[in-house]
């Protein structure tokens, strides 16, 4: 059973309440392998793609800490990868993703961690040429039971920041 503690705090002047700042501690907690369960990204919702995982590794780039991410997925039965770097933005609330390698360098976008509690990670991503603004929901578990899925969807429905995306996310890790 998962116990979720909603991230709440008093906002500083000029800041939205509940915003998670990309501190070294937060990035360290993101390290490791996560499995994508729900997504609003058209690429991940394609019927020929499944078993999607994000592998985050904390790295130093000069004085800055960044998250290197390797996304592994199965497309038409063959494993594929996309690599990139999540660089904390100057505002301390967002990441700027930069692709690594041929084909990935064209993809760039901002994202923000909305929740990272007890093995559930909710990430907002901005609208790009290839996708609408939406969220991804990842877990440390590869497959969820129906109770775990219901629990996660309940969390999304109860939070105004997440609930507005429920209509455009689909279950994606059915492999």
N, C-alpha and C positions, 0 to 999 in steps of 0.2 A: 504494500500500500504506500502511496506517495503522500507526503504531507507538504502542502505548498504554503509558503509564507510570502504573501504579496510584497513586492518591493515598494515601500512607501517611506517618505521622508519629508521633512519640511523643506520647501523650495527656498533657495537663496534668491536675492533680488534679481529679477530679470530671467528667472529659470522656471521651467515647467516642473510641477511636482511629479515625483515618480520616475524621473529620467535617470537612467543608470549611466554614470560616468565611466569611461574606458580607462580605469586605473590599471596599474600593473596587476593588482589582486584580481580584478574582474577578468582580465585577459588570461591569467594563470588558471582560473576556474574553468575557462573555456577550452583549455588544452585537452587533447585527446580525441577520441572518435565519437562522433554523433551520427545518428541515423535519421534521415529526413522522413517524417511521417505525414505531414500535411504541407502543401505549398500552393501559392497562387502564381507561381512562375510557369508560363506555358511550356518551357522546355521540359520541366520535371513532370508535367501533367500529360505529356505525350504517352500514348499507350505502349510504345515500344521501348520505354525506359523504365527501369526499376532498380531496386537494391541500391539506393543512393546513400552515400555516407560522406560526411565532412570530417577530415582529419586536421585538427589545428595543432600547430607547434609554435611556441613562443620563441622569437629570435630577436637578437640585437641588430639594429641597423644604425650604426654609429651610436649616438647617445639614446636613441629611441628604441622602445620595444614595439615590435609588430607581431601580428599573427600570420604565419604562413599557413595557407590552407590548400589541401589537396582534396578535391572532390572526386570520388570514385563512383561510377555507376555502370549498370549493365544496359547496353543498347543492342537490341536484336540478338541477345544471347552472348554478346562479347563485352568484356570489361573495358571501360574507357576512363580517362582522367582529365581533369582540368585543374591547373595550378594557379595560385594567385597569392597576393599579399594583402592583408587587411591592415591599413595604416590608420591609427587613430587621428581623427580630424582635429583641427585647431580648437574647435568648440568643446572638445573633450567628451562629446556625446555620440559622435558618429564615427564610422569607419569609411575610408575610401578604399575600394577594392581595385587592385591593379592586376591584370592577368599576366602570367609568365608563359613564354613560349609562343610558337607560331599559332596564329588564330585566336589565342586568348588575349593578346595585347589590345585588341579592338574593344574588348569588354571592360567597362568601368562603371562603377556605380557606388552610391552611398548606402550604408545600412546602419542599423542601430539595434542594440540589444534591448529588448523590452522586458525580458524576464530570463533569469538563469537560476532556477531553484530546483533542488532535488531531482536532478536528471532530466529536467525539461528546459529547453532553450527556445525562446521565441524571438525571432529576428525580423524586424521591419526592413524592407528594401524599397528604394525609391523607384519611380517610374523611369524606364529606359526605352530605347527604340524597340526592344524586343519583349518588354513586359510592362504590365501595369503596376502601380504601387500596391504592395501586398505584404504578407508575412510568410515566413517559413516556421514550422514547428518541428524541432528535432528532439530526440531523446537518446539516452545512453543505451537503451535497449533496441535490439534490431527489430523485433516483432512485438506488437502490443496485443494484450488481450482485449476483448470487447469492453470490459470494465475500465481498463486503463484508457482506451480511446474515448469512452463516454466521459471519464473524469477530465481529460484534457479539453475536450470540446466544452464541457461545463465551465472550466476556467476561462476559456475564450469568450463564451457568451456573457459571463458576469462582468467582464472588464470592457469599458467603453472604447478604450484604445485598440483592443483586439477584435471586439465583436463586429465592428464595421467591415472586417475582412472575411468573415465566415462564409458569406455568399460566394466568394471567388476562390476559396481554397478546396483542394481535393486531397483525399488520401492517396499517397504515392508510393509507399514502400510495401507493395504487395508482391513479393517475389519469393 
